[in-house]
C-alpha cells in the first residue's frame, strides 16, 4: 500500500499520524485492521496505562507506539507516535 492510501486509511479513522515513516504506517495499518476485527490488544503486547486504565499502549517496534482508548470494550486508536513523544505525553498527563 502506498503512502497516500495509508494516510487516507488513518484519516478516515481520525488517527493522528504526523511525522510517521512509511514502514511504521504499514505495521500500524495491520495492527489497526486486526484490532477492528476484534483481536485483543494483548496479542500485540499492548498494555493498559497505570494512570488511565482505559488508555492502551501498543508497541510498533522499539521506537514507535500506538495509543488507543478502550471505549466499552472497543479499541479506538487515537494516535501513532514515536516513543519519545509517547514518554513526553505520559509525563504531562
ZAZAGU-983320 format. One record per residue (C-alpha): x, y, z. Coordinates in Angstrom, 2 decimals, padded with zeros to 5 digits. Layout:
# residues N
<atom><X>X</X><Y>Y</Y><Z>Z</Z></atom>
...
***
This chain:
# residues 93
<atom><X>000.00</X><Y>000.00</Y><Z>000.00</Z></atom>
<atom><X>001.41</X><Y>003.40</Y><Z>-000.90</Z></atom>
<atom><X>001.74</X><Y>006.34</Y><Z>001.48</Z></atom>
<atom><X>-001.30</X><Y>008.18</Y><Z>000.09</Z></atom>
<atom><X>-003.62</X><Y>005.19</Y><Z>000.65</Z></atom>
<atom><X>-002.18</X><Y>004.60</Y><Z>004.13</Z></atom>
<atom><X>-002.70</X><Y>008.23</Y><Z>005.11</Z></atom>
<atom><X>-006.26</X><Y>008.07</Y><Z>003.79</Z></atom>
<atom><X>-006.86</X><Y>004.89</Y><Z>005.85</Z></atom>
<atom><X>-005.77</X><Y>006.69</Y><Z>009.04</Z></atom>
<atom><X>-007.54</X><Y>009.97</Y><Z>008.18</Z></atom>
<atom><X>-010.88</X><Y>008.16</Y><Z>007.78</Z></atom>
<atom><X>-010.43</X><Y>006.91</Y><Z>011.34</Z></atom>
<atom><X>-009.26</X><Y>010.29</Y><Z>012.66</Z></atom>
<atom><X>-005.90</X><Y>008.82</Y><Z>013.75</Z></atom>
<atom><X>-003.02</X><Y>011.27</Y><Z>014.15</Z></atom>
<atom><X>000.00</X><Y>010.11</Y><Z>012.10</Z></atom>
<atom><X>002.15</X><Y>013.24</Y><Z>011.90</Z></atom>
<atom><X>005.81</X><Y>012.56</Y><Z>011.03</Z></atom>
<atom><X>005.40</X><Y>008.76</Y><Z>010.96</Z></atom>
<atom><X>007.65</X><Y>006.88</Y><Z>008.48</Z></atom>
<atom><X>006.08</X><Y>004.67</Y><Z>005.81</Z></atom>
<atom><X>007.31</X><Y>001.36</Y><Z>007.29</Z></atom>
<atom><X>005.74</X><Y>002.23</Y><Z>010.66</Z></atom>
<atom><X>002.47</X><Y>003.22</Y><Z>008.97</Z></atom>
<atom><X>002.40</X><Y>-000.16</Y><Z>007.24</Z></atom>
<atom><X>002.86</X><Y>-002.01</Y><Z>010.56</Z></atom>
<atom><X>000.27</X><Y>000.20</Y><Z>012.24</Z></atom>
<atom><X>-002.21</X><Y>-000.42</Y><Z>009.40</Z></atom>
<atom><X>-002.03</X><Y>-004.18</Y><Z>010.02</Z></atom>
<atom><X>-002.48</X><Y>-003.76</Y><Z>013.78</Z></atom>
<atom><X>-005.41</X><Y>-001.34</Y><Z>013.43</Z></atom>
<atom><X>-007.20</X><Y>-003.65</Y><Z>010.99</Z></atom>
<atom><X>-006.78</X><Y>-006.63</Y><Z>013.32</Z></atom>
<atom><X>-007.99</X><Y>-004.58</Y><Z>016.31</Z></atom>
<atom><X>-011.05</X><Y>-003.52</Y><Z>014.30</Z></atom>
<atom><X>-011.80</X><Y>-007.19</Y><Z>013.64</Z></atom>
<atom><X>-011.89</X><Y>-007.86</Y><Z>017.37</Z></atom>
<atom><X>-008.40</X><Y>-009.20</Y><Z>018.03</Z></atom>
<atom><X>-007.34</X><Y>-008.45</Y><Z>021.64</Z></atom>
<atom><X>-004.72</X><Y>-005.75</Y><Z>022.18</Z></atom>
<atom><X>-002.67</X><Y>-008.24</Y><Z>024.27</Z></atom>
<atom><X>-001.91</X><Y>-010.09</Y><Z>021.02</Z></atom>
<atom><X>000.33</X><Y>-007.15</Y><Z>020.12</Z></atom>
<atom><X>001.94</X><Y>-006.88</Y><Z>023.59</Z></atom>
<atom><X>-000.35</X><Y>-003.94</Y><Z>024.36</Z></atom>
<atom><X>-000.84</X><Y>-002.82</Y><Z>027.94</Z></atom>
<atom><X>-003.11</X><Y>-000.54</Y><Z>029.90</Z></atom>
<atom><X>-001.55</X><Y>002.60</Y><Z>031.31</Z></atom>
<atom><X>-001.28</X><Y>002.90</Y><Z>035.07</Z></atom>
<atom><X>-002.79</X><Y>006.39</Y><Z>035.39</Z></atom>
<atom><X>-005.61</X><Y>005.90</Y><Z>032.91</Z></atom>
<atom><X>-006.73</X><Y>002.26</Y><Z>032.70</Z></atom>
<atom><X>-008.91</X><Y>002.98</Y><Z>029.66</Z></atom>
<atom><X>-005.85</X><Y>004.00</Y><Z>027.62</Z></atom>
<atom><X>-003.88</X><Y>001.28</Y><Z>025.83</Z></atom>
<atom><X>-000.30</X><Y>001.43</Y><Z>024.57</Z></atom>
<atom><X>000.73</X><Y>-000.95</Y><Z>021.77</Z></atom>
<atom><X>004.37</X><Y>-001.09</Y><Z>020.67</Z></atom>
<atom><X>005.27</X><Y>-000.95</Y><Z>016.98</Z></atom>
<atom><X>008.89</X><Y>-001.89</Y><Z>017.48</Z></atom>
<atom><X>011.37</X><Y>-000.16</Y><Z>019.75</Z></atom>
<atom><X>010.74</X><Y>003.43</Y><Z>018.67</Z></atom>
<atom><X>007.00</X><Y>003.72</Y><Z>017.89</Z></atom>
<atom><X>003.73</X><Y>003.28</Y><Z>019.78</Z></atom>
<atom><X>000.02</X><Y>003.16</Y><Z>019.07</Z></atom>
<atom><X>-002.13</X><Y>004.91</Y><Z>021.66</Z></atom>
<atom><X>-005.72</X><Y>003.67</Y><Z>021.83</Z></atom>
<atom><X>-008.70</X><Y>004.07</Y><Z>024.13</Z></atom>
<atom><X>-010.93</X><Y>001.28</Y><Z>025.40</Z></atom>
<atom><X>-014.48</X><Y>002.52</Y><Z>024.81</Z></atom>
<atom><X>-016.97</X><Y>-000.07</Y><Z>026.02</Z></atom>
<atom><X>-014.67</X><Y>-002.93</Y><Z>025.05</Z></atom>
<atom><X>-013.91</X><Y>-001.49</Y><Z>021.60</Z></atom>
<atom><X>-010.36</X><Y>-000.31</Y><Z>020.85</Z></atom>
<atom><X>-010.30</X><Y>003.14</Y><Z>019.27</Z></atom>
<atom><X>-006.85</X><Y>004.04</Y><Z>018.01</Z></atom>
<atom><X>-006.14</X><Y>007.72</Y><Z>018.61</Z></atom>
<atom><X>-002.52</X><Y>008.26</Y><Z>017.66</Z></atom>
<atom><X>000.67</X><Y>006.73</Y><Z>016.28</Z></atom>
<atom><X>003.74</X><Y>008.34</Y><Z>017.78</Z></atom>
<atom><X>007.42</X><Y>007.94</Y><Z>018.48</Z></atom>
<atom><X>008.46</X><Y>006.52</Y><Z>021.80</Z></atom>
<atom><X>009.97</X><Y>009.90</Y><Z>022.69</Z></atom>
<atom><X>006.65</X><Y>011.69</Y><Z>022.07</Z></atom>
<atom><X>004.87</X><Y>008.92</Y><Z>023.98</Z></atom>
<atom><X>007.13</X><Y>009.40</Y><Z>027.02</Z></atom>
<atom><X>006.67</X><Y>013.18</Y><Z>026.90</Z></atom>
<atom><X>002.90</X><Y>012.82</Y><Z>026.65</Z></atom>
<atom><X>002.79</X><Y>010.46</Y><Z>029.63</Z></atom>
<atom><X>004.91</X><Y>012.82</Y><Z>031.72</Z></atom>
<atom><X>002.40</X><Y>015.62</Y><Z>031.08</Z></atom>
<atom><X>-000.72</X><Y>013.56</Y><Z>031.78</Z></atom>
***
